Amino acid sequence: MCNTELQQVTGRIQLEESRVRVTELRFPPHSETRWHRHPHDYVIVQMTGGRLRLQTPEGEHHFELQPGQTYFRPEGNEHNVINDSDQEVVLLEIELL
């Protein structure tokens, strides 16, 4: 399920407390998160604009994202996120522990 031709996304924890973890995720051009599942509910805050492709077991979805755009995702969803663009995409992932 992994596309080994793509570079992997990098993450850096900005804050970690008993109830929340904030991670800055940087998607270099043509990179991916690889298939994974989140054990906690989380919120994404888009720091830069960009075009991302979301792969799930049900199919693919394409998103054009704007800086400041925010969305919630429930725990347990399996997915892979791919930066299809030629520009770096940066977002904050806020996990609710």
C-alpha positions as CSV (number, residue, x, y, z in Angstrom):
1,M,0.0,0.0,0.0
2,C,3.0,2.3,0.2
3,N,4.3,4.3,-2.8
4,T,8.1,3.9,-2.3
5,E,8.9,6.5,-5.0
6,L,7.8,9.4,-2.9
7,Q,9.8,11.2,-0.2
8,Q,8.4,10.9,3.3
9,V,6.8,13.8,5.2
10,T,8.6,15.1,8.3
11,G,7.0,16.0,11.6
12,R,8.3,18.0,14.6
13,I,6.5,18.0,17.9
14,Q,5.8,21.6,18.9
15,L,4.0,20.9,22.2
16,E,3.2,17.8,24.2
17,E,1.0,17.8,27.3
18,S,-1.2,15.2,29.0
19,R,-4.3,16.1,26.8
20,V,-2.8,17.5,23.6
21,R,0.1,17.0,21.2
22,V,0.8,19.6,18.4
23,T,3.0,18.5,15.5
24,E,4.2,20.6,12.6
25,L,4.1,18.4,9.5
26,R,6.1,19.4,6.4
27,F,5.3,17.9,3.1
28,P,8.1,18.4,0.6
29,P,7.0,18.5,-3.1
30,H,5.8,15.0,-4.1
31,S,6.0,13.5,-0.6
32,E,3.6,11.3,1.4
33,T,2.8,10.4,5.0
34,R,2.6,6.7,4.1
35,W,-0.4,4.6,5.2
36,H,-1.3,5.1,8.9
37,R,-4.1,5.2,11.4
38,H,-4.6,7.9,14.1
39,P,-5.3,6.5,17.6
40,H,-6.8,9.9,18.7
41,D,-9.2,12.5,17.4
42,Y,-7.3,15.4,15.8
43,V,-7.6,18.8,14.3
44,I,-5.6,20.0,11.2
45,V,-4.7,23.7,10.7
46,Q,-3.4,24.5,7.3
47,M,-0.3,26.8,7.5
48,T,0.3,27.1,3.7
49,G,-1.8,26.6,0.7
50,G,-1.4,23.6,-1.4
51,R,-2.8,20.6,-3.2
52,L,-3.1,17.3,-1.3
53,R,-4.4,13.9,-2.3
54,L,-6.0,11.7,0.4
55,Q,-6.0,8.0,-0.2
56,T,-8.3,5.8,1.9
57,P,-9.4,2.2,1.5
58,E,-12.6,3.6,0.0
59,G,-10.8,5.7,-2.7
60,E,-9.0,9.0,-3.4
61,H,-9.9,12.6,-2.8
62,H,-8.1,15.7,-4.0
63,F,-8.1,19.0,-2.0
64,E,-6.9,22.5,-2.7
65,L,-6.2,24.0,0.7
66,Q,-5.8,27.6,1.9
67,P,-3.7,28.9,4.7
68,G,-5.8,29.0,8.0
69,Q,-8.2,26.3,6.8
70,T,-9.1,24.1,9.8
71,Y,-10.8,20.7,9.9
72,F,-11.5,17.9,12.4
73,R,-10.8,14.1,11.9
74,P,-12.0,11.3,14.1
75,E,-9.7,8.6,15.4
76,G,-9.2,5.4,13.6
77,N,-9.3,6.4,9.9
78,E,-6.7,4.7,7.8
79,H,-5.2,6.9,5.1
80,N,-2.2,8.2,3.2
81,V,-1.7,11.9,2.3
82,I,0.3,12.9,-0.7
83,N,1.6,16.3,-1.7
84,D,1.0,16.3,-5.5
85,S,2.4,19.8,-6.0
86,D,5.8,21.3,-6.7
87,Q,5.7,23.4,-3.5
88,E,6.1,22.5,0.2
89,V,2.9,22.2,2.2
90,V,2.9,22.8,5.9
91,L,0.2,22.0,8.5
92,L,-0.3,21.7,12.2
93,E,-1.8,18.4,13.5
94,I,-3.4,18.9,17.0
95,E,-4.0,15.5,18.6
96,L,-6.6,15.3,21.4
97,L,-5.1,12.8,23.8
